[in-house]
Amino acid sequence: MKVYLDNAATTPLAPEVFEAMSPILKSNFGNPSSSHFFGRKAKAIIENSRRNIATHLRCKPAEIIFTSGGTEADNMALFTSVKELGAKRIITSRIEHHAVVHTAEHIYKELDIDIDYVRLCRKGNVDLDHLEDLLKDSPKTLVSLMHANNEIGTLLPLKEVSLLCRRHGALFHSDTVQTMGHYTFDLTELDIDFVTCSAHKFHGPKGIGFLYTNSKTSMVPLIHGGAQERGLRGGTENIYGIVGLSKAMDLAYSDLIEHQKHVEGLKNHMIREFEKHFETIEFHGEISKEKSLYTVLNVCFPRTDKASMLLFTLDLKGIAVSGGSACSSGSNKGSHVLEGIEADMTRPNVRFSFSRYTTKEEIDYTVEMVVNIFKHNL
Ligand SMILES: Cc1ncc(COP(=O)(O)O)c(C=O)c1O
């Protein structure tokens, strides 16, 4: 049996997405910048996809800038804020994705701006009082805080943080890569400057995503070149990727409540099963439905001398998961997120992440194998 429980890393392509993309790959080869029929057709396909995505998120089509994925979109939000919008400081957290953490550090070194890290609680929640203190009497600031943490699943109260940022005149970017396609967004109502998307996190193709930016925001390109994306992102567009992203979003939102219920059920089942079998089990990050991303469960297992081999042993049993402190994909590599919440790094931590394709049988098999490893040395 092969069980894939690493959906926060990436998800399998939905067959319907493949079906939508393949005719484009086969026959729509025109360059969208060409003025002849082939080019116009390709351009129309892109603009239809953009309109469709904007309808799902309740924003304007012109507010969607296609990128190569989440990393590029996060980079673009941070660079634009500093280079074009006058941000002199970035407030972020120690548990952001590297696409934000490393970009902020790079900007700090290269562009003479300050960085402040907001305090977090042990579950990864942002201390909103500390954020407000940091924002008081501040220079022009960009706040960059992710909507859901990709390792521990803790959710940020987006609306509350956006109001706080507005009250203090700060720009607000949220890395929504783990939540796009998993929660609905109403970007007309949510007062935010930037959110980001990556199609491969919700059964779309890799190498495509977008940056949403409020139409009032003045932008500068990160990638210079042609006039694509209204001059904001040079390079011939990834047409089949854009079509795949749009189709993946249709699928994600057409049955969202059902998908959520299914995945939440699996996560709760896994929590109950682990609690039944292990006395000292703990979970990193929030686990309640309201405060936690329903696709992620980060488990802190009892201390064992087999810790460093846990992921490797699970892999041998056909179970694909990802690691925390003890190891990451078989190699010893610390997690900056677990360090950031001061997790016990001497215990083995495993991130299980689910999708709408995950089954109860797969969860039961996984629990059985984990119990075998810990209790029966199998
Ligand atoms: C929270 C978060 N942000 C950004 C990214 C980067 O997205 P991409 O792989 O599309 O560059 C990821 C993917 O691992 C992620 O989980």
Ligand as a Chemical Component Dictionary entry (heavy atoms), coordinates in Angstrom:
data_LIG
# 
_chem_comp.id                   LIG 
_chem_comp.type                 NON-POLYMER 
_chem_comp.pdbx_formal_charge   0 
_chem_comp.three_letter_code    LIG 
# 
loop_
_chem_comp_atom.comp_id 
_chem_comp_atom.atom_id 
_chem_comp_atom.alt_atom_id 
_chem_comp_atom.type_symbol 
_chem_comp_atom.charge 
_chem_comp_atom.model_Cartn_x 
_chem_comp_atom.model_Cartn_y 
_chem_comp_atom.model_Cartn_z 
_chem_comp_atom.pdbx_ordinal 
LIG C1 C1 C 0 3.177 28.674 3.053  1  
LIG C2 C2 C 0 3.914 28.532 1.773  2  
LIG N1 N1 N 0 4.348 29.627 1.137  3  
LIG C3 C3 C 0 4.999 29.557 -0.032 4  
LIG C4 C4 C 0 5.270 28.347 -0.624 5  
LIG C5 C5 C 0 6.009 28.319 -1.928 6  
LIG O1 O1 O 0 5.142 28.049 -2.995 7  
LIG P1 P1 P 0 5.737 27.551 -4.407 8  
LIG O2 O2 O 0 6.145 26.127 -4.214 9  
LIG O3 O3 O 0 4.588 27.686 -5.369 10 
LIG O4 O4 O 0 6.858 28.447 -4.758 11 
LIG C6 C6 C 0 4.843 27.174 0.005  12 
LIG C7 C7 C 0 5.134 25.850 -0.586 13 
LIG O5 O5 O 0 5.847 25.044 -0.063 14 
LIG C8 C8 C 0 4.152 27.263 1.239  15 
LIG O6 O6 O 0 3.729 26.183 1.885  16 
# 
loop_
_chem_comp_bond.comp_id 
_chem_comp_bond.atom_id_1 
_chem_comp_bond.atom_id_2 
_chem_comp_bond.value_order 
_chem_comp_bond.pdbx_ordinal 
LIG C1 C2 SING 1  
LIG C2 N1 SING 2  
LIG C2 C8 DOUB 3  
LIG N1 C3 DOUB 4  
LIG C3 C4 SING 5  
LIG C4 C5 SING 6  
LIG C4 C6 DOUB 7  
LIG C5 O1 SING 8  
LIG O1 P1 SING 9  
LIG P1 O2 DOUB 10 
LIG P1 O3 SING 11 
LIG P1 O4 SING 12 
LIG C6 C7 SING 13 
LIG C6 C8 SING 14 
LIG C7 O5 DOUB 15 
LIG C8 O6 SING 16 
# 
